[in-house]
Amino acid sequence: MTDESNAQPEHSEQPETTEAKATAAWSRMLAGNRRFSQGSAEHPWQDKETRESLIDAQHPDAAVLSCSDSRVPPEIVFDQGLGDMFTIRTAGEVLDDAVVASLEFAVEALKVSLLVVLGHEHCGAVASTVAQLKTLIDDSTLDGQSDLAKTIAESDSIITRSVGASIQAARESYLTSTDDFERVHVARTIEALVNGSTTIRQAIAEQRVTIVGARYQVTNGKVEVLSF
């Protein structure tokens, strides 16, 4: 889908370079989000013909890692259709081995040109982690910060370890709002993904894939593009 219409192009009409494909895919997704946020979603590529055309193979342009929150389904907020996006969803867009392997599959087997890590406003994983660690977060002493780091690192919850570390990193940069915690968590998730996956790191280095961060705003339906 290269424009706002429902005329799906052949793959031969896509831009030749991977970077251009990624740019075009991201532009289409953001255009779809504008439609969605304005109440004019087109719901493209959800018909019988599209479904049947995808029986034998899929060729998504993008892979999206997003939160499992029921208010943030990527295909809907980006107004995309069947076969457009390869999506992985976890609470707080937290990484584990299965998530990383799924994204590596998208890059290596499906040849996606774009990886999107999508956080969101009013994230329950962030809010619950803040509530859990509130006393330690509010303690500005050196001992308090040491206790915070120790509690996060030793938690049995992967969500607390992942989101908590993002909150701690945000506070070390003098960021204190939940909105900023959510943004920093997206940045740290991207960092952890690139550092933890040789496959994805190499694909980025070879310019076979582009990775971007974004945050969906529940209050207005718009996707905020993040730059780090």
TORDOGU-814029 format. One record per residue: y, x negated, z of N, C-alpha, C in turn; residue in one letter. Coordinates in steps of 0.001 Angstrom, whole numbers, plus 500000, padded with zeros to 6 digits. Atoms other than C-alpha are relative to their C-alpha. Example, Ala and Ser with C-alpha at 12.3 -4.5 7.8 and 13.67 -1.06 7.14 Angstrom:
<nodes>
498810 / 499110 / 500000 / 495500 / 487700 / 507800 / 501200 / 499100 / 500000 / A;
498810 / 500820 / 499940 / 498940 / 486330 / 507140 / 501090 / 500770 / 500730 / S;
</nodes>
This chain:
<nodes>
498804 / 499161 / 500000 / 500000 / 500000 / 500000 / 501240 / 499130 / 500000 / M;
498854 / 500900 / 500131 / 503102 / 498242 / 498793 / 501325 / 500695 / 500237 / T;
498739 / 499319 / 499779 / 505673 / 500953 / 499402 / 499765 / 501221 / 500863 / D;
500066 / 498830 / 499140 / 506372 / 504203 / 501197 / 499186 / 501132 / 499375 / E;
500712 / 498930 / 500679 / 504433 / 506265 / 498635 / 498531 / 499955 / 500329 / S;
501438 / 499945 / 499796 / 500765 / 507210 / 498613 / 499234 / 499408 / 498830 / N;
500672 / 500620 / 501144 / 499962 / 505129 / 495527 / 499461 / 498642 / 500417 / A;
500586 / 501244 / 499532 / 497508 / 502444 / 496676 / 499784 / 499035 / 498840 / Q;
500146 / 500955 / 501095 / 497626 / 499262 / 494558 / 498618 / 499390 / 499970 / P;
501207 / 500803 / 500094 / 494670 / 497323 / 493286 / 500263 / 498667 / 500677 / E;
499815 / 501268 / 499315 / 494024 / 494067 / 495125 / 500569 / 498933 / 499068 / H;
499468 / 500994 / 500936 / 494889 / 492132 / 491969 / 501512 / 500034 / 499941 / S;
498561 / 499888 / 500026 / 498444 / 493393 / 492361 / 500648 / 499412 / 501254 / E;
499459 / 500574 / 498793 / 498821 / 491809 / 495792 / 500614 / 498625 / 499713 / Q;
499425 / 501334 / 500182 / 500956 / 488662 / 496145 / 498912 / 498942 / 500048 / P;
501056 / 500995 / 500151 / 499026 / 485501 / 495340 / 499820 / 499136 / 501238 / E;
500143 / 500901 / 498873 / 499770 / 483324 / 498345 / 499681 / 500774 / 501275 / T;
500355 / 499367 / 498739 / 498384 / 484061 / 501785 / 501239 / 500357 / 500799 / T;
498763 / 499723 / 499266 / 501848 / 483804 / 503317 / 500695 / 501241 / 499451 / E;
499377 / 498831 / 500611 / 503185 / 486337 / 500836 / 499211 / 501262 / 500320 / A;
500823 / 498849 / 499638 / 500241 / 488643 / 501547 / 500274 / 500434 / 501433 / K;
499721 / 499685 / 498603 / 500902 / 488402 / 505272 / 501361 / 500675 / 500146 / A;
498657 / 499425 / 499946 / 504603 / 489121 / 504764 / 499995 / 501433 / 499475 / T;
500064 / 498662 / 500582 / 503820 / 492108 / 502551 / 499266 / 500965 / 500932 / A;
500756 / 499150 / 499083 / 501242 / 493458 / 505010 / 500839 / 500392 / 501209 / A;
499167 / 499738 / 498834 / 503617 / 493149 / 507955 / 501158 / 500922 / 499636 / W;
498915 / 499117 / 500453 / 506434 / 494772 / 505967 / 499500 / 501425 / 499840 / S;
500576 / 498659 / 500151 / 504153 / 497701 / 505093 / 499756 / 500643 / 501358 / R;
500270 / 499468 / 498665 / 503134 / 498090 / 508723 / 501284 / 500422 / 500698 / M;
498728 / 499650 / 499370 / 506729 / 498042 / 509936 / 500648 / 501203 / 499319 / L;
499492 / 498824 / 500704 / 507722 / 500519 / 507238 / 499262 / 501254 / 500479 / A;
500781 / 498882 / 499469 / 504899 / 502753 / 508453 / 500441 / 500380 / 501400 / G;
499522 / 499695 / 498656 / 506140 / 502426 / 512016 / 501343 / 500715 / 499968 / N;
498725 / 499286 / 500121 / 509612 / 503472 / 510922 / 499749 / 501472 / 499680 / R;
500333 / 498605 / 500329 / 508099 / 506598 / 509370 / 499503 / 500727 / 501245 / R;
500585 / 499378 / 498808 / 506113 / 507293 / 512522 / 501069 / 500295 / 501046 / F;
498992 / 499826 / 498950 / 509054 / 506776 / 514904 / 501036 / 501054 / 499625 / S;
499037 / 499005 / 500471 / 511242 / 509050 / 512756 / 499371 / 501381 / 499812 / Q;
500687 / 498718 / 500142 / 508637 / 511810 / 512712 / 499658 / 500358 / 498572 / G;
500291 / 499730 / 501409 / 507919 / 511430 / 508996 / 498760 / 499237 / 499527 / S;
501228 / 500718 / 500359 / 504470 / 509822 / 509032 / 499311 / 500647 / 498811 / A;
500676 / 499512 / 501212 / 502547 / 510122 / 505768 / 498487 / 500094 / 500169 / E;
501450 / 500017 / 499768 / 499031 / 509554 / 507201 / 499240 / 499608 / 498733 / H;
500598 / 500358 / 501293 / 497989 / 507636 / 504055 / 498537 / 499592 / 500125 / P;
501357 / 500524 / 500138 / 494465 / 506830 / 502933 / 499032 / 500534 / 501048 / W;
500932 / 499364 / 499080 / 492623 / 509326 / 505099 / 499239 / 501126 / 499298 / Q;
500647 / 498951 / 500773 / 491156 / 511412 / 502298 / 498562 / 499615 / 499632 / D;
501403 / 500187 / 500362 / 487619 / 511768 / 500966 / 499836 / 498853 / 499011 / K;
500106 / 501043 / 501023 / 488257 / 509485 / 497990 / 500113 / 498612 / 500627 / E;
499848 / 501299 / 499342 / 489476 / 506635 / 500187 / 498761 / 499680 / 500823 / T;
501204 / 500223 / 499188 / 486554 / 507061 / 502575 / 498838 / 499548 / 499131 / R;
501117 / 500352 / 500870 / 484082 / 506908 / 499704 / 500192 / 498645 / 499336 / E;
499731 / 501294 / 500630 / 485797 / 503889 / 498153 / 499698 / 498832 / 500927 / S;
500223 / 501049 / 499004 / 485168 / 501954 / 501361 / 498565 / 499931 / 500493 / L;
501386 / 499956 / 499526 / 481457 / 502676 / 501703 / 499350 / 498629 / 499960 / I;
500719 / 501264 / 500194 / 480292 / 499308 / 500413 / 500704 / 498778 / 500578 / D;
499277 / 501188 / 499530 / 483017 / 496973 / 501657 / 501352 / 500398 / 500567 / A;
498646 / 499821 / 499473 / 486282 / 496653 / 503555 / 500820 / 498763 / 499671 / Q;
499091 / 501108 / 500311 / 489294 / 494544 / 502662 / 501325 / 500203 / 500729 / H;
498736 / 499801 / 499272 / 491862 / 494962 / 505452 / 500940 / 498826 / 499806 / P;
498985 / 501044 / 500115 / 495099 / 493041 / 505160 / 500276 / 499334 / 501339 / D;
499589 / 500483 / 498681 / 495613 / 492650 / 508907 / 498945 / 500289 / 501047 / A;
500773 / 499740 / 498787 / 493741 / 492344 / 512178 / 500990 / 500189 / 501133 / A;
499085 / 499684 / 498907 / 495414 / 493853 / 515233 / 499247 / 500002 / 501323 / V;
500483 / 499934 / 498629 / 494654 / 493121 / 518870 / 501045 / 500756 / 500800 / L;
499046 / 499190 / 499248 / 496247 / 495829 / 520983 / 499370 / 500477 / 501296 / S;
500474 / 499414 / 498761 / 495976 / 497511 / 524351 / 499189 / 501260 / 499702 / C;
500836 / 498805 / 500161 / 493395 / 500278 / 524788 / 500731 / 501289 / 500358 / S;
499217 / 498839 / 499577 / 496124 / 502631 / 526058 / 499951 / 501106 / 498941 / D;
500172 / 498876 / 500926 / 495605 / 506075 / 524521 / 501267 / 500364 / 499249 / S;
498729 / 499693 / 500668 / 499294 / 506250 / 523580 / 500341 / 499013 / 498900 / R;
499642 / 501090 / 500908 / 499136 / 503152 / 521375 / 498893 / 499713 / 498984 / V;
500989 / 500283 / 501043 / 496570 / 503578 / 518567 / 500678 / 499355 / 498787 / P;
499255 / 500726 / 501036 / 497637 / 500984 / 515958 / 500081 / 500726 / 498661 / P;
499962 / 499343 / 501303 / 496651 / 502960 / 512861 / 501026 / 501125 / 499963 / E;
499049 / 498891 / 499947 / 498814 / 505851 / 514019 / 501431 / 499489 / 500122 / I;
498616 / 500433 / 499805 / 501883 / 503959 / 515249 / 500527 / 499197 / 498816 / V;
499576 / 500684 / 501222 / 501924 / 501896 / 512038 / 499821 / 500889 / 498765 / F;
500209 / 499049 / 501097 / 501092 / 504966 / 509898 / 499175 / 499381 / 498875 / D;
500909 / 500598 / 500969 / 498192 / 503230 / 508149 / 498757 / 500870 / 499859 / Q;
501163 / 499171 / 500271 / 494908 / 504550 / 506824 / 498696 / 499245 / 500074 / G;
501327 / 500604 / 500008 / 491228 / 503832 / 506390 / 500022 / 498685 / 499224 / L;
500134 / 501265 / 500706 / 490501 / 500231 / 505478 / 501212 / 499086 / 500055 / G;
498770 / 500802 / 499994 / 494035 / 498952 / 506172 / 500004 / 498914 / 501067 / D;
499887 / 500924 / 498872 / 493595 / 497267 / 509553 / 498660 / 499891 / 500725 / M;
501170 / 500280 / 499175 / 490778 / 495657 / 511526 / 500516 / 499910 / 501433 / F;
499376 / 499901 / 498691 / 491537 / 496617 / 515132 / 499027 / 499696 / 501134 / T;
500715 / 500276 / 498766 / 490353 / 495319 / 518493 / 500905 / 500430 / 501134 / I;
499167 / 499476 / 498924 / 491544 / 497033 / 521661 / 499356 / 499728 / 501355 / R;
500433 / 500217 / 498627 / 491246 / 495981 / 525295 / 501157 / 500330 / 500928 / T;
498932 / 499742 / 499030 / 493172 / 496896 / 528435 / 500876 / 498760 / 500115 / A;
499069 / 501119 / 499927 / 496276 / 494726 / 528413 / 499793 / 498973 / 498910 / G;
500352 / 500908 / 501113 / 495119 / 493201 / 525091 / 499437 / 498670 / 500507 / E;
500584 / 501178 / 499358 / 493116 / 490800 / 527263 / 498915 / 499398 / 499116 / V;
500985 / 500712 / 500804 / 491010 / 488168 / 525522 / 498717 / 499750 / 500787 / L;
501257 / 500527 / 499490 / 487334 / 487499 / 526122 / 499225 / 499474 / 498794 / D;
500755 / 500606 / 501100 / 484576 / 485924 / 524021 / 499789 / 500973 / 498845 / D;
500250 / 499010 / 501052 / 483847 / 489149 / 522138 / 501256 / 500264 / 499177 / A;
498728 / 499773 / 500699 / 487511 / 489697 / 521289 / 500301 / 498836 / 499070 / V;
499724 / 501181 / 500823 / 487960 / 486134 / 520043 / 499054 / 499947 / 498813 / V;
500971 / 500010 / 501096 / 484759 / 486333 / 518001 / 500330 / 501059 / 498955 / A;
499631 / 498934 / 500943 / 485927 / 489617 / 516458 / 501184 / 499586 / 499136 / S;
498843 / 500463 / 500763 / 489262 / 488101 / 515439 / 499617 / 498862 / 499058 / L;
500486 / 501062 / 500885 / 487494 / 485035 / 514052 / 499244 / 500594 / 498813 / E;
500693 / 499318 / 501093 / 485281 / 487362 / 512002 / 501010 / 500558 / 498998 / F;
498973 / 499443 / 500886 / 488400 / 489051 / 510635 / 500608 / 498921 / 499117 / A;
499392 / 501097 / 500754 / 489824 / 485695 / 509579 / 499021 / 499385 / 499013 / V;
500958 / 500738 / 500822 / 486674 / 484049 / 508214 / 499253 / 500891 / 499014 / E;
500819 / 499142 / 500863 / 484629 / 486945 / 506812 / 500831 / 500999 / 499201 / A;
499194 / 498976 / 500667 / 487263 / 489555 / 505991 / 501231 / 499432 / 499313 / L;
498873 / 500688 / 500640 / 489956 / 487051 / 504968 / 501327 / 500709 / 500218 / K;
498690 / 499398 / 499736 / 492800 / 488908 / 506652 / 501066 / 498913 / 499943 / V;
498900 / 500958 / 500087 / 496133 / 487230 / 506068 / 500923 / 500068 / 501204 / S;
499078 / 499759 / 498901 / 497793 / 488573 / 509203 / 499244 / 500366 / 501268 / L;
500470 / 499617 / 498669 / 496921 / 488683 / 512920 / 501195 / 500490 / 500794 / L;
498933 / 499430 / 499183 / 499050 / 490913 / 515141 / 499491 / 500198 / 501424 / V;
500271 / 499702 / 498600 / 498997 / 490874 / 518939 / 501066 / 500995 / 500452 / V;
499089 / 498883 / 499729 / 500526 / 494182 / 520023 / 499917 / 500429 / 501463 / L;
499880 / 499473 / 498649 / 501612 / 494809 / 523601 / 500779 / 501299 / 499956 / G;
499230 / 498755 / 500035 / 503491 / 497875 / 524702 / 500732 / 500252 / 501311 / H;
499211 / 499556 / 498863 / 506023 / 499402 / 527041 / 499139 / 500859 / 500926 / E;
500706 / 499214 / 498993 / 504732 / 500982 / 530267 / 498498 / 499697 / 499995 / H;
501402 / 500405 / 500043 / 501503 / 498995 / 530046 / 499373 / 500151 / 501388 / C;
500659 / 499772 / 498728 / 499150 / 500135 / 532783 / 499391 / 498741 / 500586 / G;
500588 / 501248 / 499519 / 497431 / 496748 / 532975 / 501047 / 499126 / 500665 / A;
498911 / 500772 / 499403 / 500762 / 495073 / 533664 / 500467 / 500663 / 501287 / V;
499505 / 499286 / 498818 / 501924 / 497755 / 536092 / 499034 / 499879 / 501172 / A;
500978 / 500070 / 498913 / 498688 / 497706 / 538089 / 499906 / 498583 / 500566 / S;
500038 / 501375 / 499526 / 498711 / 493910 / 538267 / 501239 / 499681 / 500842 / T;
498785 / 500170 / 499209 / 502318 / 493920 / 539470 / 499829 / 500643 / 501375 / V;
500196 / 499307 / 498726 / 501408 / 496471 / 542141 / 499022 / 499247 / 500899 / A;
501016 / 500727 / 499247 / 498362 / 494469 / 543210 / 500560 / 498722 / 500625 / Q;
499483 / 501299 / 499565 / 500330 / 491231 / 543526 / 501416 / 500075 / 500556 / L;
498577 / 499809 / 499691 / 503656 / 492712 / 544629 / 500488 / 499132 / 501162 / K;
499556 / 500765 / 498833 / 503838 / 491046 / 548035 / 500154 / 498523 / 499664 / T;
499944 / 501409 / 500374 / 503085 / 487633 / 546580 / 501076 / 499744 / 498952 / L;
498960 / 500142 / 501027 / 505377 / 488181 / 543585 / 501381 / 499965 / 500650 / I;
498696 / 499910 / 499340 / 508254 / 489069 / 545923 / 500281 / 498816 / 500920 / D;
499823 / 501154 / 499118 / 507667 / 485962 / 548052 / 500518 / 498827 / 499169 / D;
499359 / 501032 / 500819 / 510073 / 483390 / 546626 / 499785 / 498584 / 500532 / S;
500216 / 501325 / 499445 / 508923 / 480506 / 548836 / 498979 / 499224 / 499191 / T;
500978 / 500834 / 500704 / 506929 / 477589 / 547493 / 498589 / 500353 / 500422 / L;
501321 / 499610 / 499529 / 504006 / 478581 / 549693 / 499582 / 501329 / 499397 / D;
500299 / 498697 / 500593 / 504254 / 482122 / 548370 / 499571 / 499875 / 498550 / G;
500366 / 500197 / 501403 / 504137 / 480947 / 544768 / 498637 / 499333 / 499875 / Q;
501314 / 500633 / 499989 / 501165 / 478737 / 545569 / 498910 / 501022 / 500296 / S;
500960 / 498944 / 499670 / 499399 / 481707 / 547143 / 499809 / 500947 / 498817 / D;
500084 / 499136 / 501174 / 500213 / 483798 / 544071 / 499087 / 499377 / 498948 / L;
500822 / 500683 / 501001 / 498696 / 481225 / 541714 / 498526 / 499974 / 500420 / A;
501373 / 500064 / 499498 / 495603 / 480891 / 543911 / 499327 / 501364 / 499915 / K;
500556 / 498642 / 500048 / 495095 / 484655 / 544153 / 499666 / 500402 / 498575 / T;
500237 / 499673 / 501406 / 495417 / 485063 / 540387 / 498778 / 499250 / 499476 / I;
501077 / 500831 / 500543 / 493081 / 482182 / 539553 / 498633 / 500384 / 500561 / A;
501277 / 499709 / 499360 / 490402 / 483316 / 542014 / 499603 / 501470 / 499915 / E;
500309 / 498573 / 500105 / 490477 / 487019 / 541143 / 498705 / 500235 / 499217 / S;
501211 / 499624 / 500721 / 487222 / 488641 / 540037 / 500328 / 500784 / 498728 / D;
499589 / 499170 / 501139 / 489198 / 490718 / 537510 / 500596 / 499154 / 498882 / S;
499452 / 500726 / 501145 / 489780 / 489258 / 534056 / 501408 / 500491 / 499679 / I;
498659 / 499462 / 500236 / 492804 / 491562 / 533783 / 501005 / 499351 / 500949 / I;
499106 / 500637 / 499043 / 494333 / 490167 / 536964 / 500233 / 498538 / 499651 / T;
499839 / 501414 / 500345 / 493665 / 486599 / 535876 / 500890 / 499829 / 498784 / R;
499239 / 500138 / 501239 / 495119 / 487112 / 532409 / 501432 / 500502 / 500143 / S;
498663 / 499413 / 499877 / 498034 / 489459 / 533086 / 500770 / 499352 / 501141 / V;
499337 / 500644 / 498869 / 498765 / 487864 / 536461 / 500601 / 498658 / 499637 / G;
499471 / 501301 / 500438 / 499162 / 484447 / 534866 / 501240 / 500176 / 499135 / A;
498811 / 499725 / 500817 / 501624 / 485967 / 532396 / 501184 / 500379 / 500870 / S;
498933 / 499619 / 499075 / 503627 / 487520 / 535214 / 500542 / 498769 / 500710 / I;
499577 / 501224 / 499327 / 503697 / 484206 / 537041 / 500837 / 499127 / 499066 / Q;
499247 / 500796 / 500974 / 504850 / 482404 / 533874 / 501378 / 500605 / 499752 / A;
498711 / 499337 / 500209 / 507596 / 484991 / 533352 / 500942 / 499714 / 501169 / A;
499159 / 500219 / 498822 / 508858 / 484585 / 536900 / 500466 / 498544 / 500076 / R;
499589 / 501408 / 500017 / 508911 / 480806 / 536519 / 501149 / 499764 / 499032 / E;
498865 / 500060 / 500934 / 511347 / 481431 / 533644 / 501120 / 500942 / 500433 / S;
498978 / 499133 / 499403 / 513428 / 483702 / 535923 / 500080 / 501358 / 499307 / Y;
500098 / 498662 / 500573 / 512286 / 486864 / 534162 / 499317 / 500896 / 501023 / L;
500500 / 499191 / 498891 / 511701 / 489709 / 536584 / 499681 / 501448 / 499648 / T;
500239 / 498601 / 500354 / 511479 / 493009 / 534683 / 498610 / 500186 / 499419 / S;
501299 / 499681 / 500575 / 508265 / 494710 / 533653 / 500028 / 499839 / 498484 / T;
499871 / 500176 / 501445 / 509531 / 494731 / 530063 / 499791 / 498538 / 499620 / D;
500159 / 501427 / 500284 / 509791 / 490946 / 530170 / 498574 / 499525 / 500283 / D;
501393 / 500351 / 499727 / 506351 / 490652 / 531770 / 499130 / 500356 / 498800 / F;
500791 / 499554 / 501158 / 504943 / 492617 / 528823 / 500217 / 499089 / 498796 / E;
499703 / 500892 / 501121 / 506696 / 490406 / 526284 / 499363 / 498626 / 500203 / R;
500590 / 501311 / 499714 / 505595 / 487196 / 527968 / 498483 / 500064 / 499881 / V;
501455 / 499874 / 500101 / 502040 / 488502 / 528135 / 499535 / 499942 / 498546 / H;
500327 / 500109 / 501424 / 502003 / 488931 / 524351 / 500051 / 498539 / 499561 / V;
499840 / 501410 / 500384 / 503277 / 485373 / 523929 / 498855 / 499156 / 500546 / A;
501074 / 500786 / 499396 / 500695 / 483966 / 526326 / 498635 / 500359 / 499405 / R;
501250 / 499607 / 500653 / 497908 / 485950 / 524669 / 499849 / 499283 / 498670 / T;
500028 / 500738 / 501265 / 498816 / 484416 / 521320 / 499691 / 498531 / 500258 / I;
500231 / 501398 / 499665 / 498942 / 480977 / 522908 / 498541 / 499753 / 500389 / E;
501387 / 500154 / 499559 / 495548 / 481461 / 524561 / 499032 / 500160 / 498830 / A;
500856 / 499790 / 501163 / 494034 / 482739 / 521322 / 499987 / 498773 / 499104 / L;
499913 / 501168 / 500875 / 495272 / 479801 / 519270 / 499361 / 498779 / 500666 / V;
500565 / 501151 / 499296 / 494348 / 477244 / 521923 / 498492 / 500121 / 500196 / N;
501407 / 499800 / 499689 / 490946 / 478796 / 522552 / 499088 / 500157 / 498805 / G;
500819 / 499787 / 501195 / 489769 / 479303 / 518977 / 500300 / 498931 / 498957 / S;
499860 / 501014 / 501049 / 489258 / 476334 / 516689 / 500123 / 500660 / 498631 / T;
499997 / 499290 / 501281 / 488626 / 478771 / 513834 / 501390 / 500527 / 499662 / T;
498683 / 499416 / 500249 / 491954 / 480554 / 514202 / 501073 / 498921 / 499932 / I;
499028 / 501101 / 500023 / 493888 / 477384 / 514961 / 499972 / 499280 / 498658 / R;
500123 / 500675 / 501294 / 492546 / 475768 / 511802 / 500516 / 500877 / 498872 / Q;
499510 / 499081 / 501037 / 493269 / 478868 / 509710 / 501525 / 500036 / 499964 / A;
498534 / 500027 / 499944 / 496881 / 478828 / 510895 / 500513 / 498688 / 499422 / I;
499566 / 501318 / 500492 / 497205 / 475097 / 510220 / 499878 / 499910 / 498487 / A;
500228 / 500029 / 501448 / 495830 / 475624 / 506707 / 500746 / 501119 / 499278 / E;
499182 / 498901 / 500541 / 498200 / 478593 / 506182 / 499142 / 501076 / 499343 / Q;
500865 / 498917 / 500469 / 495298 / 480969 / 505628 / 500248 / 501297 / 500753 / R;
499680 / 498808 / 499217 / 496578 / 483370 / 508275 / 501309 / 499772 / 500739 / V;
498757 / 500005 / 499227 / 499873 / 484225 / 509954 / 499789 / 500851 / 501241 / T;
500147 / 499233 / 498767 / 500039 / 485398 / 513572 / 501371 / 500404 / 500514 / I;
498722 / 499491 / 499508 / 502825 / 487575 / 514981 / 499766 / 500790 / 501282 / V;
500034 / 499218 / 498776 / 503608 / 489247 / 518290 / 500954 / 501175 / 499918 / G;
499162 / 498804 / 500031 / 505019 / 492723 / 518808 / 499757 / 500822 / 501267 / A;
500106 / 499135 / 498808 / 505589 / 495319 / 521516 / 500411 / 501409 / 499609 / R;
499736 / 498603 / 500322 / 505352 / 499061 / 521001 / 500766 / 500652 / 501144 / Y;
499176 / 499323 / 499008 / 508016 / 501102 / 522781 / 499603 / 501477 / 500070 / Q;
500502 / 498642 / 499833 / 506463 / 504286 / 524116 / 501129 / 501015 / 499977 / V;
498906 / 499043 / 499860 / 509860 / 505880 / 524738 / 500601 / 500444 / 498673 / T;
499388 / 499605 / 501280 / 511014 / 505851 / 521111 / 499073 / 499840 / 498794 / N;
500950 / 500122 / 501093 / 507936 / 505076 / 519019 / 500193 / 498800 / 499102 / G;
499703 / 501144 / 500859 / 509375 / 501859 / 517601 / 499241 / 498751 / 500442 / K;
500633 / 501290 / 499730 / 507625 / 498497 / 517348 / 501071 / 498921 / 500024 / V;
499061 / 501104 / 499812 / 509699 / 495608 / 518664 / 499312 / 498710 / 499556 / E;
500555 / 501273 / 500467 / 509023 / 492362 / 516768 / 500461 / 498911 / 500946 / V;
499688 / 501041 / 499036 / 508855 / 489440 / 519169 / 500017 / 498637 / 499317 / L;
499943 / 501356 / 500509 / 509870 / 485882 / 518368 / 499921 / 499037 / 501170 / S;
500231 / 500934 / 498893 / 508781 / 482947 / 520474 / 500381 / 498574 / 499589 / F;
</nodes>
